[in-house]
Structure formats: C-alpha cells, structure tokens
Amino acid sequence: MSNNINYGLWYDFRNPKEWEQPFGQFYKERLDQIVQAEELGFKSCWLTEHHFCEDGYTPSPLVLASAIGANTRTMQLGTNLMLLPLHDPVRIAEDSATLSLLTNGRFDLGVGIGYRQLEFDYFKRKISHRPSLVEEGIEIVRRSWSGRPVNFSGKRFSVGDLSVTPAPEKIPSIYLGGMVPPAIERAARIADGFLSTGGIGMDTYNEALEKQGKKIADGDIILGCWAIISDDPEKEAAEIAPHVLYQINEYIKWGAFGPPDEVPLFEDVDSAIENGLYELWDAEMAVSELTKLSMIYPNIKDIHFWAQFPGEPVESGNRRLNYIAEKVLPRLP
C-alpha cells in the first residue's frame, strides 16, 4: 500500500425512511464496520454534515468522530466536510482541539461554505455572506489553536483578547472544499489543502497554487472518490441502484450541483453513473486509476470512498470493503 496516500472511508450516516433502522443500532453497526475497516488496512475515516434532514444525515460529525477515535488506534479522522459558516468558529476550534487531543493528533478539519437556504435561515446566517464567514472563520480557528489571544475583528466576527484552551498539541490541517473556481482558488489561498468532490477541481486547485506563488507540495488534495469498486461493478451497481439514486438525487434536490430547478434528477442508476460522479471499477481498474491519480496529482494525500450508500445494508457495504482491502490496497504503489 502507498506510504504517501491514505485510503479511507466516507460516511454521511443517512438512514432513509424507506429502509430505516433504529438509530442506535444504525450507529453501532457502522462504528463496528469502521473498527473492522481499520483492521483491514483502511487508513482514514471522513464525516460530513447537514441539518434538518428527514433521513438523519448527521448534524454532529465531531461527536461521531470522537466515538470513532475512541474505538480506533491509528485511523486518521477528518470532516469532509463541516459547514463552517453555520458555526461559531471559536466553538469549532475548541471542539476540534479537544478531539485532536483525545485522538493523539489524528484529526483534521475539513470545511465548506454550504448551500442549503434552510440551514442558513435557521442558524441566522445570510447565504450571501458565505465567503466572508468562511474566510474569517478559518482565520479565527487558526488563531484559536495558537495558544495565544485571538484578537480578531472582522465583518462577521469579533473575538477579543481571549485565549482558547486547551490548544491542540498537533495542529490539525484545515481543508476547504469547493466546486467552482472562486471557491477552489480560496482553498489554495487560505487553507492547507483542497477537498475535491469526485475529482472536480483538482487541476484548478494546483493551477491556483502556482498562480499564488506556491508549490504544488504546499497544498494537499483530499479526494472524496465516488467509485463503486467490486469484482462485478455493473452487477453491484444494479443491486444497490435504489440507494445510489437516492444519494445523488437528494443532493440535486438540495442544490449541491446548482439551482434545483435547473438540474434534473436522474431517472435511473445507468444515467446517474454515465452523467454523474460515479465510476464503476473492478480491482484492475481501481489499481490502474488510483495509481494514475497519484502520478498526475502528487499532492493527493487521501482518497476515500463512500462506505455505505443511504439505506444500504451494512453487509452489502462490507462486501465492497473486504474486496478493496484484499484486491486493491495491497497493489497500490
């Protein structure tokens, strides 16, 4: 397995009504899965965040990360991503510092600017303020982790002569996501790396680093990969089609890929795979594609895959994880 790239798992903890389990059991099964995945050789686990979702899409990734950290030994933990504009950046800094200390420095903070009006309305943030909220938020988090007084005054936040304690012993990296050039260029300017969704924006990010006088090695790429990896990926996609369609169409309804009235829903899994972010790989293809990615983008630090699609039985996800661990991970450079 690669010494340079962590290969890991991505979770949203969605439990749709159609396939709903009791949430206590649901969380336990996935926590057990993550512990087993570490033993199989997966090196990272990434959690994402949304609020007020009928399917329970996790609103509390740092709480879940703490539970995962307590049950794992070496796995790197991160958020891909948290919606920083919705939060008080000092509270995010405090919780992240505590999580880093509890896990012996195994946590990195990935954030994005968000896009769901519903969330901004409830948390009393203006969606038009997202750029300044995220830029000031990142600056406050960095100052909060320094052990020195924050002393920040901006358009959106003001933090006086206060020190945030305890400070992390190992400073987490701050990663920033985005799908459009201004957001990707912002990641190159103010973050330690870029959260790429499905490979979108990696060229733009590396070009932005160079335009800003930085080296490619100065910025990490954290790649959330939407590949479905199986010995017979077409058959696998057909079996899990309702769960895959549910995932992509919910994101479209929320406006993840543009105004919902302008982006049509996918009618079937074949069109979602052909025109969406999904790719179908067997082990040979996965080894070839992942090796190629590592050569084209030498600053990729982590590649992680959806462990479970919404409502998918955990046994079904486990089959893919076992296949990847046995047939793919040992063959990567």
N, C-alpha and C positions, 0 to 999 in steps of 0.2 A: 504494500500500500504506500501511497505517496507520503513522504515526510513533510511535504510543504502544504498540501491541501487537506483540510479536514472534510470528510464526507459524513453527512449527517441527515437528520430528520427535521421535518417541519410540521407543526401542529396548529390547528385553529380551534380544536375542541368543539366542533359543531355537532349537535345531536338533534337532527330534524324530527319534527313530529311524526312523519311517516314511518320512521324506524326507531322512535325514541326509546332509550333505556333510562332507568333511574340514574340521575346524575352521579350519585355516589359510586355506583357500580361502574358507570361510564369512565369516571376519572381513574378509578382503581385499575381497570383493565388497561388503560393507556399508560399509566405510570408503570405497571408491570411490564408492558411492552417496551418502554424506554429503558428500563433496567436491563432487560434481556438484550436490547439492541446494543447497549454498551458492551456487553459480554461478546456479542457477535462481531464487534470491531467498528461500529459507528462512533464517530468522534465528537459529534456536536448535536445539539437539540435547540431548535428555534421556535419561538412562540409569537403569535400575532394577536392583535387586539381590535375589537369593535364593541359597541354598546347597543343595548335595547334590541337585540336580535332574537326573533322567535325561537331560533334553534340553539340559543345559548352560546353562540360564538364568544370565546372567552373575553370578558371585560377585565380580567385580573391576571395578566401574564406574569407579573413579578411574584405573585403569590404562588402560582403554579411552578415557576422557576425555582422558588425556594424549596418546594416539596421535591422537585426533581433533583435539585442539588443535594438534598439530604439523603437521597437514595442512590446516588451515583458517586463514583470516585474520581474519574478523570475527564468525563464528558464536558466539553465546553458548552456553556449555555448562552443564549442570546435572544434578543427580540427582533423579529423581522415581520412586523415592526410595531412599535408603540406610536400612538398618535400624540406627539408632543404638544401641539397647540391646545389640546383639551386639558392639559395638566398644569399644575403649579410646578415649575421646573425645580424649585428647591425640594419639594416632596419627592419628585422623581430622583433627584440627586441623593437624597437621604436613603430612600428605599434601595436604590441601585448600589450605593456604598455598602449598606448592610448586607445585601445579597452577595456582593463581591467578597466581603469579609467571611461570611458564612461558608462560602464555597472555595475558599483559598484562591481567590482571584480568577475563578472560572466563568465570569460573567462579562459580556459586552452588551452595550446598549445601542440597539438599532431603532431609529425613529423615522417618522414621515410626517407630512403635513395634513393628511386626511382629506376627505372629500364628501362625507355624508352630512347634508344640511341638518338632519335630525340631531346628530351628535353635537354639532356646534351650537344649535339652538339651546339644547338642554344645559350644556356647560357654559352658556352665556359668553361665547366667543363669536366674533364675526368671521365668516369664512373668507372675507376679503383681506383679513389681517394675517392670514396664514404665513406668508413669507417672513414678516417681522416677528410673529410669535415663535416660529421655529428658529430663526437666527438668534434672537435674544435668549430663547430657552436653552439652546446649546451653549451659548456663552456663559449663562448662569450656572448650568450643570458643571461645566469645566472649572469655573471659579470655585464652586461649592466643594469640589473634590480636592482642591489645592491645599486645604488645611489653613488657608488664610482668609481674612474677611472678604466677603463677596464684593461689596461696594460697587453695585451696578445700578445705573439709572438709564432707562430707555423709553421707547414709545409705549410699550405694553407692560413692562415690569420695572419695579424698583426694589432693590434689596440693599439695605444699608450696611453698617459696619458690623456684620454678623458673620460668625464662622460656623460652618456646617460640620457637626461632629457626629459619629466618628468619620474620619476621612478614610477612603479605601487605601489599603497597603499597596495593592496593584491597581493602577488607574485603569478602569475599563476603557476600551476603544468606543468611540461614538461613530456609528454608521448612519448614513442618511439615504433614504430611498427617494425614488422619483422616476417618472416615465417620460417627461418632456424635457427638452434641452435646458430651460432655465433652472429646473429643479436638479438636474444632473450636474450642471455647472456649479450650482450651490454646494452640492456634495463635495466636489473637487476643491472648492474654496474653503469650506469651514469644518468639514468632517474628516475623520480618519480613514473613511472608506465609503463605498457606494453599495447599497442594497439593490441588486438587479433582480427584477421580477421576470422570470422566464427568458433571461438573456437580453432583455430590452436595455439599450443604452450603454452597453459596455464600451463600444468604440467611442461614443460621445464622451464618456467619462475620461477615458485615457487621453483623448484629444484635449479635453478641458484641463487636465493636469498639466500637460505640456504647454498649453497656452498661458497658463498661470505661472510658468517658470519652474514647475515641479517635475520630478522624475516619476516615471510610472511606478517605481517601487515605493514612492511616497504615499500612495493610496491603495488600500485593499479593495478588492471586489469580493462581495459576499453574494453568491448566486443562488437564488431560490429557483430550482430547476423543476419544471412541470412534467418531466419524462415519466412515463409508466414503463417500468422495467420488469420483464417477465420472460420466461422461456418461450411463450407464445403470446406476444403483447397484443396482437389483434383479438385473440380469444379472450384475453384478460380484460381488454377494454370493453368488449361486448358484455362480459359478465358484470362488470361494475358500472356499466353505462348510466344507470339512473343516478348514481352517486356523483359521477364526473359531470353529468349535465347539470345536476343541482348546483354543484360548486360554481361552475363558470357562469351559469345564468343568474345566480344570486348576485355575483359581483357586477354583472352587467346591469341588473335592476338598480343597484345602489349607485351606479355612475362611476365605477372604477376605471372604465375604458372610454369615458366621455359621457355627455348628456344621455340619460337612459332612453329618451325618445328618439335619439339619433342612432343608437347602436342596437340592432335587432338581436333578439335571443336566438340561441342555436336550437334547431328543432330536433336534432339527433346527435348522437355521440360522434358519428363519422364526420359531420360538418364541423363539430367543435374541435376535433383533432386536426382536421385539414386546415381550418382557418383560425384556430385559437392558439393557446400557448402550449398545448400538449404535444408530446412526441412519443412514439412507440419504439422502444428499444428492447432487443434481446441482449444477452451478455456481450456478444461480439460487438454489436453496435454501440452498446454503452461504453465498453472499454475504448473503442475507437473514438467516439465522440468526446468522451471526458478527457482522453489523452490529448486530442486536438485542441480542446478548450484550454488546457493547461499550457500548451505551447503558444497559442495565439495570444493569450492573456496571462502573462507570467505573474501578474499581481493578484490572481484569484487565490483567496485564502481559504474559502469554504464553499462547498457545493452541497446543498441539502434538498431532499425530495419530500413531497407530501407522504407521510407515513400512512395516513388513513384519509379516504375521501368521506365527505359527510354522510353519516348513516351506514357506512360500510362496516360489516362485522370485523372485529379485531383479528379473527383468524385469517380473513382474507388479506388484510394488510400484512400480517405476519409472514404469509407465504412469499410475498414480494421481498420483504426484508431479509428473509433467510436466503432467497435466491441471490439477491445483491451481495450479501455477505459471503456467500460461498463461491459465486461465479464471477463477480465483478471486482470487489475491493482488493482481493489478493493480486490481481493482474494489473492494477494501475501503477504507473511509474513512480 
